[in-house]
Amino acid sequence: MSPSRDVPLWRIRLPRSELTWSDRLRMLRKRWRLLLRLGGATAAAYFVSTHLLGHAQAFFAPISAVIVIIAGAGLRVRTLFELVLGVALGVLVGELLILAIGRGTWQIALVVVLTVIACTLLGIKGLAMTQAANSSVLLAAVIPAANAGNPAVTRFADALIGGCAGLAMILLVPRNAVRDIDIEVQSLLRRLGGVLGQIAEAMRQQDNDLAEQALAEARAMQPGLQALESTAASVSEITRMSPMRWKQREHVGMYVGAIRDFDNAIRDARVLARRTAAMLRHHEQAPAGMDLAVESLSKAVGIFADDLSERDDFEQARRQLVDAARIAVMALPGAMTMNTAAIAAQVRSLAADLLYASGATRDEIDERLDFD
């Protein structure tokens, strides 16, 4: 017999949460936008269905609003429209099925099972599937009020009204587009700066293992970049669709326009780390001053991140990037190896990518990075 079976039930305790009361309050403050959306959307949906259209038992209106707001968090606008229509059509199809087979014990079981099967085949999971199953239970269990009209029509209309109310609140109380994309950009650039710092330290210490760690970290940045691209598409739509965020279009555009250059810079960092590891693995000496060039790149990334957030002119970051490229070129010895030449070339390429991200033109970059 296992020890757990000897413990009286009254002594079994739920695991204690690691969150303190202060943590919960901070979390609640961060959810003010969600609370406002939920309160406004459910009230509006219920009011329209009940008081304007005269629908009895208009519970699907607020339910649909909740589904769209919670399950649709972070989704693209087109996907949100699809979610609104999907919820309404799901209610319509479910109600038509109920009208055909009736309401009762086995009907509830059948409808719930069919709902979960349909959600699985359509790739719907998590909270959205839970809400769909709950809605199917309500469809099968709640008998329409007498003289309330065709339940298939009224409940479909209620679900559509609720979905539209939820969508409207998402646009009227939108996410902070600049803040959302800035959080991910800052995280990505901190990681890039950290990779470059590791490479510089590996050169100073002639430590191949440290260079390999930098390479692994650079490779691990790709999912973060893909997440940033998804966020960029979402916040760009918010600044186009929501009047509350129109003034953020230009600032968001700066971030979005720089993403391709961030991608190139991360790729360059991977090559730089790989070449550094190869150089150290073959017991080649890092050229004197090359670590300073890479360290200068790392500092430039941090300055660039701050300038992007504050909408500065990037001039300090540009000077730091040009200095990094100049130091790398000057550090090249007379007798170069393939690895040392490639390292200098990657430092210059990475500097050029971030100069592009700052808005510099190709001619300006060529002029700044021409050290002949």
SVG drawing of the C-alpha trace seen along z (x, -y; Angstrom):
<svg xmlns="http://www.w3.org/2000/svg" viewBox="-46 -62 97 64">
<polyline fill="none" stroke="black" stroke-width="0.4" points="0.0,0.0 1.4,-3.4 2.0,-5.9 -0.5,-8.3 -3.3,-5.9 -2.6,-6.0 -3.1,-9.8 -6.6,-10.8 -8.5,-12.8 -9.0,-15.7 -5.2,-16.1 -4.7,-16.3 -3.9,-19.9 -3.8,-21.6 -0.3,-22.8 0.4,-26.3 0.6,-28.9 4.0,-30.6 2.2,-33.9 1.9,-36.3 -1.0,-38.7 1.0,-41.5 1.7,-39.4 -2.0,-38.8 -2.7,-42.5 -0.1,-43.4 -1.6,-40.8 -5.0,-42.2 -3.8,-45.7 -2.3,-44.4 -5.7,-42.9 -7.7,-46.2 -8.1,-46.2 -9.4,-42.6 -11.9,-43.5 -13.1,-46.5 -13.5,-44.6 -15.5,-41.8 -17.7,-44.1 -18.5,-46.4 -19.0,-43.6 -21.2,-41.4 -23.4,-44.3 -23.7,-45.6 -24.5,-42.2 -27.1,-41.4 -28.8,-44.8 -29.0,-44.6 -30.4,-41.1 -32.8,-41.5 -34.0,-45.1 -33.6,-46.1 -34.4,-42.8 -36.7,-41.4 -35.0,-38.0 -35.9,-35.9 -33.0,-33.9 -30.4,-35.9 -27.5,-34.1 -25.6,-33.3 -25.0,-37.0 -22.7,-37.6 -21.3,-34.1 -20.1,-34.7 -18.6,-38.0 -16.6,-36.3 -15.4,-33.6 -14.2,-36.1 -12.4,-38.4 -10.7,-35.6 -10.1,-33.0 -9.3,-35.7 -6.6,-37.4 -3.6,-38.2 -5.2,-36.9 -5.0,-38.7 -8.1,-40.7 -9.1,-38.3 -8.9,-35.4 -11.0,-37.3 -13.7,-37.8 -13.5,-34.0 -13.9,-33.3 -17.0,-35.5 -18.6,-33.8 -17.5,-30.4 -19.1,-30.8 -22.3,-32.0 -22.4,-29.2 -21.6,-26.7 -24.6,-27.8 -26.8,-27.6 -25.7,-24.2 -26.0,-22.9 -29.5,-24.3 -30.6,-22.8 -29.2,-19.4 -31.1,-19.7 -34.3,-20.6 -33.9,-17.4 -33.0,-15.0 -34.7,-16.7 -33.4,-17.5 -32.6,-15.0 -29.8,-13.0 -28.4,-11.1 -28.8,-14.2 -26.5,-16.2 -23.9,-13.4 -24.1,-13.2 -23.9,-16.9 -20.9,-17.4 -19.0,-14.5 -19.7,-15.8 -18.6,-19.3 -15.3,-18.0 -14.8,-15.9 -15.5,-18.9 -13.1,-21.1 -10.3,-18.5 -10.7,-18.1 -10.7,-21.9 -7.6,-22.4 -9.6,-24.2 -8.2,-23.5 -7.8,-24.8 -10.2,-27.5 -12.0,-27.7 -12.8,-24.0 -14.0,-24.3 -16.3,-27.2 -17.6,-25.3 -18.4,-22.3 -20.1,-24.5 -22.2,-26.2 -23.3,-22.8 -24.4,-21.8 -26.5,-25.0 -28.0,-24.3 -29.1,-20.8 -30.2,-21.6 -32.0,-24.9 -35.4,-24.7 -36.4,-27.8 -39.1,-30.0 -42.6,-29.7 -43.4,-32.0 -39.8,-33.1 -39.6,-32.5 -37.4,-30.0 -34.5,-29.2 -32.2,-28.4 -32.6,-32.0 -32.7,-33.8 -29.7,-32.0 -27.7,-32.4 -28.5,-36.1 -27.5,-36.3 -24.2,-34.6 -23.5,-36.9 -24.3,-40.0 -22.1,-38.8 -19.2,-38.1 -19.5,-41.5 -19.7,-43.2 -16.5,-41.4 -14.8,-42.4 -15.9,-46.0 -14.5,-46.1 -11.2,-44.7 -10.9,-47.6 -12.2,-50.2 -10.0,-49.1 -7.0,-47.8 -3.6,-46.5 -0.8,-49.1 0.7,-48.3 4.0,-50.0 4.5,-48.5 3.7,-45.0 6.2,-45.0 8.8,-46.9 8.8,-44.2 9.7,-41.5 12.2,-43.7 14.0,-44.6 14.2,-41.0 15.5,-39.9 18.1,-42.7 19.2,-42.0 19.8,-38.4 21.7,-39.5 23.9,-41.8 24.5,-39.0 25.6,-36.7 28.0,-39.3 29.4,-39.9 30.0,-36.1 31.9,-36.1 34.1,-39.0 34.8,-37.3 35.6,-34.0 38.2,-35.9 39.8,-37.4 40.0,-34.1 40.7,-32.0 37.8,-29.9 36.3,-27.7 33.5,-26.4 32.3,-29.9 32.2,-30.5 30.1,-27.4 27.7,-28.6 27.3,-31.8 26.6,-29.9 23.9,-27.8 22.3,-30.9 22.3,-32.6 20.6,-29.5 18.0,-29.5 16.9,-33.1 15.0,-32.0 11.8,-31.1 11.8,-34.5 12.2,-36.2 9.2,-34.3 7.2,-35.3 8.2,-38.9 7.0,-38.7 3.6,-37.4 3.4,-40.2 4.4,-42.8 1.6,-41.6 -0.9,-41.7 0.0,-45.2 0.2,-46.6 -3.4,-45.6 -4.4,-47.2 -2.9,-50.5 -4.8,-50.3 -8.1,-49.1 -8.4,-50.8 -8.9,-54.6 -7.4,-54.5 -4.0,-53.5 -3.8,-55.4 -1.2,-57.8 1.1,-54.8 1.3,-53.8 4.6,-55.6 6.3,-54.3 5.1,-50.7 6.2,-51.1 9.7,-51.7 9.8,-48.4 8.1,-46.5 10.5,-47.9 13.5,-46.8 12.5,-43.2 14.1,-41.9 17.3,-43.7 17.2,-42.1 16.8,-38.7 19.9,-39.4 21.8,-40.6 21.0,-37.4 22.1,-35.3 25.4,-37.3 25.8,-36.7 25.5,-33.0 28.1,-33.0 30.4,-35.2 30.0,-32.8 30.6,-29.8 33.8,-31.3 35.1,-32.3 34.6,-28.8 36.3,-27.4 39.2,-29.8 39.7,-28.9 39.2,-25.2 42.1,-25.3 44.2,-27.2 44.4,-30.3 45.0,-33.5 42.3,-36.1 43.6,-39.3 44.5,-41.9 41.6,-44.3 39.0,-42.1 37.4,-41.4 37.0,-45.2 35.2,-45.4 32.7,-42.7 32.3,-44.3 31.6,-47.6 28.9,-45.9 27.3,-44.6 27.2,-48.1 25.8,-49.4 22.9,-46.9 22.0,-48.2 22.1,-51.9 20.1,-51.0 17.4,-49.3 17.1,-52.4 16.9,-54.7 14.2,-52.6 12.1,-52.7 12.5,-56.5 12.3,-57.3 15.7,-59.0 17.8,-59.8 20.1,-56.7 23.2,-58.8 25.0,-57.5 24.2,-53.9 25.4,-54.6 28.7,-56.0 29.2,-52.9 28.5,-50.6 30.9,-52.4 33.6,-52.3 33.0,-48.5 33.5,-47.9 36.6,-50.2 38.2,-48.4 37.6,-45.0 39.2,-46.1 42.2,-47.6 42.6,-44.5 43.2,-42.3 46.8,-41.0 48.8,-41.1 48.7,-37.3 45.0,-36.5 43.4,-33.1 40.0,-32.3 38.5,-32.5 39.9,-35.9 38.9,-37.4 35.4,-36.0 35.1,-37.4 36.0,-40.9 33.5,-40.5 30.7,-39.5 31.4,-42.3 31.0,-44.7 27.9,-42.9 26.3,-43.0 27.1,-46.7 25.5,-47.3 22.4,-45.4 21.8,-47.5 22.5,-50.7 19.8,-49.6 17.5,-49.0 18.2,-52.6 16.9,-53.9 20.2,-54.5 20.3,-54.2 22.6,-51.9 24.7,-54.9 25.0,-56.3 26.2,-52.9 28.7,-52.5 30.1,-55.9 30.3,-55.3 31.8,-51.8 34.4,-52.6 37.7,-52.6 40.0,-52.3"/>
</svg>
